[in-house]
Amino acid sequence: MGSGALRVISLRQHAISIAAIFLALAIGVVLGSGLLSDGMLSGLRDDKDQLQNEIEQLTETNNRLGEQLTSADQFDSAVSDRVVRDTLAERSVVVITTPDADPGDLEGLQRIVAQAGGTVIGPVSLTESFVNGANGDQLRTTVTNIIPAGVQLRTGAIDQGSLAGDLLGSVLLLNPQTAQPQTTPEELALALDTLRGGGFIDFDGNVQPARLAVVLTGSGDPDNTSGNRGAAIARFADALDGRGAGTVLAGHRASSEGNGPIAVARADAAVSAVLTTVDDVDRESGRITTALALQEQLEGGSGRYGTGPGATAVTVGSEQS
């Protein structure tokens, strides 16, 4: 009896000891988890504070750069009249816009051409139907049916952009050697009215042939919804350039990236050798460059200007990069 009682007490004590050990372990795990969580939370708070500081610094830097750009534009606007004065004296410039051209860019371009002493013709607006590859066959058919008498389109002009650019160049631009119209007023009216009737272009007022041309585009096609769009505009501008004394393709930086029209033009060595491109027409400096580039075209030169991919200089006469 005595020895049995001692054995029962020993087992009970043993069980209690084991339970106490597990309880201590459980308490330790709980306490340890709490301490670990506090440590993790503290670290996350530190990371958040650091990221917030970086964001604030980047925002401040961005705001400062924005202010500097605004100041630069204001300075360029203040001196633009003196920079471009008489560079286009007694010259006429037809402005042709693509569907994504910014109205503000058009207004700025018209102003700078006037400051340079030039006369603005147009704008003549290309429509979505014009640049959409799905309408290529219809546009080509329309163009071939309104070729003016005495005008021979280039044999290499087979795509919609080249064909339309060759035709419009012959009616919208003066002969580069004689500075005289290449077609009659009736042929000009027929070509423009037919293309407008087909939904390919639009224009207001009386459009006359000009000495020079600017094809004004916007940001291109950043979503790449149409791989043909940029090529159509680039080839149009190139064909237009071949018919007159000079053409400048001007747009935003985005148009010099991917499948943008300026990117396509710069990627083709034969095109970029004769067609001038400007990729910052949304800035006053780019508009000044466009006016100077038109003068350079008259003198037989060309360039790739701006800050986007493929640009070789910031502006006309600046050091090449």
C-alpha positions as CSV (number, residue, x, y, z in Angstrom):
1,M,0.0,0.0,0.0
2,G,2.8,2.4,1.0
3,S,4.9,1.7,-2.0
4,G,1.9,1.9,-4.4
5,A,1.0,5.4,-3.1
6,L,4.6,6.5,-3.7
7,R,4.4,5.2,-7.3
8,V,1.1,7.1,-8.0
9,I,2.5,10.3,-6.7
10,S,5.7,10.0,-8.8
11,L,3.7,9.5,-12.0
12,R,1.5,12.4,-11.2
13,Q,4.5,14.6,-10.6
14,H,6.1,13.4,-13.8
15,A,3.0,14.3,-15.8
16,I,2.8,17.7,-14.1
17,S,6.4,18.3,-15.0
18,I,5.9,17.4,-18.6
19,A,2.8,19.6,-18.8
20,A,4.7,22.5,-17.2
21,I,7.5,22.1,-19.8
22,F,5.0,22.3,-22.7
23,L,3.2,25.2,-21.1
24,A,6.5,27.0,-20.8
25,L,7.3,26.3,-24.4
26,A,4.0,27.6,-25.5
27,I,4.4,30.7,-23.5
28,G,7.8,31.2,-25.0
29,V,6.6,30.8,-28.5
30,V,3.8,33.3,-27.9
31,L,6.1,35.8,-26.3
32,G,8.7,35.2,-29.0
33,S,6.2,35.7,-31.8
34,G,5.1,38.9,-30.2
35,L,8.6,40.2,-30.1
36,L,9.3,39.1,-33.7
37,S,6.1,40.8,-34.9
38,D,7.0,44.0,-33.1
39,G,10.5,43.8,-34.8
40,M,9.0,43.2,-38.2
41,L,6.5,46.0,-37.8
42,S,9.2,48.3,-36.7
43,G,11.3,47.4,-39.7
44,L,8.3,47.9,-42.0
45,R,7.7,51.3,-40.5
46,D,11.3,52.3,-41.1
47,D,11.1,51.1,-44.7
48,K,7.9,53.1,-45.2
49,D,9.5,56.2,-43.8
50,Q,12.5,55.8,-46.0
51,L,10.3,55.3,-49.1
52,Q,8.2,58.3,-48.2
53,N,11.4,60.4,-47.9
54,E,12.6,59.2,-51.3
55,I,9.2,60.0,-52.9
56,E,9.2,63.5,-51.4
57,Q,12.7,64.0,-52.7
58,L,11.8,62.8,-56.2
59,T,8.7,64.9,-56.2
60,E,10.7,68.0,-55.2
61,T,13.3,67.2,-57.9
62,N,10.6,66.7,-60.5
63,N,8.9,70.0,-59.6
64,R,12.2,71.8,-59.8
65,L,12.9,70.3,-63.2
66,G,9.4,71.3,-64.3
67,E,10.0,74.9,-63.2
68,Q,13.3,74.9,-65.0
69,L,11.6,73.7,-68.2
70,T,8.9,76.3,-67.9
71,S,11.6,79.0,-67.4
72,A,13.5,77.7,-70.4
73,D,10.3,77.9,-72.5
74,Q,9.6,81.4,-71.3
75,F,13.2,82.4,-72.2
76,D,12.9,80.8,-75.6
77,S,9.6,82.5,-76.3
78,A,11.2,85.8,-75.3
79,V,14.1,85.5,-77.8
80,S,12.4,83.5,-80.5
81,D,11.5,86.5,-82.6
82,R,15.2,87.6,-82.7
83,V,16.4,84.0,-83.4
84,V,14.1,83.2,-86.3
85,R,13.6,86.7,-87.7
86,D,13.6,86.8,-91.6
87,T,14.7,83.1,-91.8
88,L,11.6,82.4,-93.8
89,A,11.1,85.9,-95.3
90,E,8.7,85.8,-98.3
91,R,8.4,82.0,-98.0
92,S,5.2,80.1,-97.8
93,V,4.8,77.0,-95.6
94,V,1.9,74.5,-95.9
95,V,1.1,72.8,-92.6
96,I,-0.3,69.3,-92.8
97,T,-1.5,67.7,-89.5
98,T,-2.0,64.1,-88.6
99,P,-5.0,63.0,-86.5
100,D,-3.1,63.1,-83.2
101,A,-1.5,66.6,-83.7
102,D,-2.0,68.9,-80.8
103,P,-3.9,72.1,-81.5
104,G,-1.5,73.9,-79.2
105,D,1.5,72.8,-81.2
106,L,-0.2,73.9,-84.4
107,E,-0.9,77.4,-82.9
108,G,2.7,77.6,-81.8
109,L,4.1,76.5,-85.1
110,Q,1.9,79.0,-87.0
111,R,3.2,81.8,-84.7
112,I,6.9,80.9,-85.2
113,V,6.6,80.7,-89.0
114,A,5.0,84.2,-88.9
115,Q,7.8,85.5,-86.7
116,A,10.3,84.1,-89.2
117,G,8.6,86.2,-91.9
118,G,6.8,83.3,-93.6
119,T,3.2,82.8,-94.7
120,V,1.3,79.8,-93.3
121,I,-0.9,77.9,-95.7
122,G,-3.6,75.5,-94.3
123,P,-3.7,73.5,-92.2
124,V,-4.6,70.5,-94.3
125,S,-5.6,67.7,-91.9
126,L,-5.1,64.1,-92.6
127,T,-7.9,62.0,-91.1
128,E,-7.9,58.6,-89.3
129,S,-9.0,57.0,-92.6
130,F,-5.9,58.4,-94.3
131,V,-3.4,56.8,-91.8
132,N,-5.4,53.6,-91.2
133,G,-3.9,50.7,-93.1
134,A,-7.3,49.1,-93.5
135,N,-8.2,51.9,-96.0
136,G,-5.0,51.6,-98.0
137,D,-6.6,50.1,-101.1
138,Q,-9.3,52.7,-101.2
139,L,-6.9,55.6,-100.8
140,R,-4.6,54.2,-103.5
141,T,-7.5,53.9,-105.9
142,T,-8.7,57.5,-105.1
143,V,-5.2,58.9,-105.7
144,T,-4.6,57.1,-109.0
145,N,-7.9,58.5,-110.3
146,I,-7.0,62.1,-109.7
147,I,-3.4,62.3,-110.9
148,P,-3.0,65.7,-112.7
149,A,-2.1,65.8,-116.4
150,G,1.6,66.1,-116.8
151,V,2.4,64.7,-113.3
152,Q,4.1,61.4,-113.2
153,L,4.1,59.7,-109.7
154,R,7.3,58.0,-108.6
155,T,7.6,54.4,-109.6
156,G,8.5,53.5,-106.1
157,A,5.4,55.1,-104.6
158,I,3.2,52.1,-104.2
159,D,2.2,52.2,-100.5
160,Q,-0.6,54.5,-99.4
161,G,1.6,57.0,-97.6
162,S,4.1,57.4,-100.5
163,L,1.4,57.5,-103.2
164,A,-0.7,60.1,-101.4
165,G,2.4,62.2,-100.4
166,D,3.6,62.2,-104.0
167,L,0.2,63.4,-105.3
168,L,-0.3,66.0,-102.6
169,G,3.3,67.2,-103.0
170,S,2.6,67.8,-106.7
171,V,-0.4,70.0,-106.0
172,L,0.5,71.6,-102.6
173,L,4.1,72.5,-103.3
174,L,5.8,74.8,-105.7
175,N,8.4,73.5,-108.1
176,P,11.7,73.5,-106.2
177,Q,13.6,74.9,-109.1
178,T,11.2,77.5,-110.5
179,A,9.1,78.3,-107.4
180,Q,6.0,78.0,-109.7
181,P,2.9,75.8,-109.2
182,Q,3.3,72.3,-110.6
183,T,-0.4,72.0,-111.4
184,T,-3.3,74.2,-112.4
185,P,-5.7,75.7,-109.8
186,E,-8.4,73.4,-111.1
187,E,-6.2,70.3,-110.7
188,L,-5.4,71.4,-107.1
189,A,-9.1,71.9,-106.3
190,L,-10.0,68.5,-107.8
191,A,-7.4,66.6,-105.8
192,L,-8.2,68.3,-102.5
193,D,-12.0,68.1,-103.0
194,T,-11.9,64.4,-104.0
195,L,-9.7,63.4,-101.1
196,R,-12.0,65.4,-98.7
197,G,-15.0,63.7,-100.3
198,G,-13.5,60.3,-99.6
199,G,-12.9,61.2,-96.0
200,F,-9.1,61.2,-96.2
201,I,-8.4,64.9,-95.6
202,D,-10.0,68.1,-94.4
203,F,-9.2,71.7,-94.8
204,D,-10.8,75.2,-94.6
205,G,-10.5,78.1,-96.9
206,N,-8.5,78.6,-100.0
207,V,-5.4,76.4,-100.1
208,Q,-2.6,77.5,-102.3
209,P,0.7,75.8,-103.3
210,A,3.6,76.6,-100.9
211,R,7.3,76.6,-101.0
212,L,7.9,74.4,-98.0
213,A,5.9,72.0,-95.9
214,V,5.7,70.8,-92.3
215,V,4.0,67.6,-91.4
216,L,2.9,68.1,-87.8
217,T,2.3,64.9,-85.8
218,G,1.7,64.2,-82.1
219,S,2.8,61.4,-79.8
220,G,2.5,58.6,-82.4
221,D,0.8,55.4,-81.4
222,P,2.1,54.6,-77.9
223,D,-0.3,51.6,-77.6
224,N,0.9,50.2,-80.9
225,T,-2.7,49.7,-82.1
226,S,-1.5,50.1,-85.7
227,G,2.0,49.2,-86.8
228,N,1.3,50.7,-90.2
229,R,0.3,54.2,-88.9
230,G,3.8,55.5,-88.2
231,A,5.1,54.1,-91.5
232,A,2.3,55.7,-93.5
233,I,3.0,59.1,-92.0
234,A,6.8,58.8,-92.4
235,R,6.5,57.7,-96.0
236,F,4.0,60.5,-96.7
237,A,6.4,63.1,-95.4
238,D,9.3,61.6,-97.4
239,A,7.3,61.7,-100.6
240,L,6.1,65.2,-99.9
241,D,9.7,66.3,-99.4
242,G,10.6,64.8,-102.8
243,R,8.2,67.2,-104.6
244,G,9.2,70.5,-103.1
245,A,12.0,72.6,-101.7
246,G,11.9,71.1,-98.3
247,T,9.8,69.3,-95.7
248,V,10.1,68.9,-91.9
249,L,8.4,66.1,-90.0
250,A,7.8,67.5,-86.5
251,G,6.2,65.8,-83.4
252,H,6.6,64.9,-79.8
253,R,9.4,62.7,-78.3
254,A,7.0,59.7,-78.2
255,S,6.8,59.9,-82.0
256,S,10.5,59.1,-82.1
257,E,10.0,55.8,-80.2
258,G,8.8,52.4,-81.2
259,N,6.7,52.5,-84.4
260,G,6.2,56.3,-84.3
261,P,6.5,58.2,-87.5
262,I,9.7,60.0,-86.6
263,A,11.2,56.7,-85.4
264,V,10.3,55.1,-88.8
265,A,11.8,58.0,-90.7
266,R,15.0,58.0,-88.7
267,A,15.4,54.2,-89.1
268,D,15.5,54.5,-92.9
269,A,18.9,55.9,-93.9
270,A,17.6,57.0,-97.3
271,V,14.7,58.9,-95.8
272,S,16.6,60.5,-92.9
273,A,19.3,61.7,-95.4
274,V,16.8,64.2,-97.0
275,L,13.8,64.6,-94.6
276,T,14.4,66.7,-91.5
277,T,12.8,65.4,-88.2
278,V,12.2,67.4,-85.0
279,D,11.0,65.4,-82.0
280,D,10.3,68.3,-79.5
281,V,7.8,70.5,-81.3
282,D,5.7,70.6,-78.0
283,R,8.5,72.9,-76.6
284,E,9.3,76.4,-77.7
285,S,12.8,75.3,-78.5
286,G,11.5,72.6,-80.9
287,R,9.3,75.1,-82.7
288,I,12.3,77.4,-83.1
289,T,14.2,74.4,-84.5
290,T,11.4,73.7,-86.9
291,A,11.7,77.2,-88.4
292,L,15.4,77.0,-88.6
293,A,15.2,73.5,-90.1
294,L,12.9,74.8,-92.9
295,Q,15.5,77.4,-93.8
296,E,18.2,74.6,-93.8
297,Q,16.0,72.5,-96.1
298,L,15.9,75.4,-98.5
299,E,19.7,75.4,-98.6
300,G,19.8,71.6,-99.3
301,G,20.5,70.4,-95.7
302,S,18.6,68.1,-93.4
303,G,18.9,66.9,-89.8
304,R,17.5,64.8,-86.9
305,Y,16.9,67.3,-84.1
306,G,15.6,67.1,-80.6
307,T,16.2,64.9,-77.6
308,G,14.5,61.6,-78.6
309,P,16.1,58.4,-79.9
310,G,17.9,58.8,-83.2
311,A,18.4,62.6,-82.8
312,T,21.9,63.7,-83.7
313,A,21.7,67.3,-82.5
314,V,19.4,69.4,-80.2
315,T,18.9,72.1,-82.9
316,V,20.2,73.4,-86.2
317,G,23.8,74.4,-85.9
318,S,24.4,72.8,-82.5
319,E,27.1,70.2,-81.8
320,Q,26.1,66.8,-82.9
321,S,25.7,64.1,-80.3
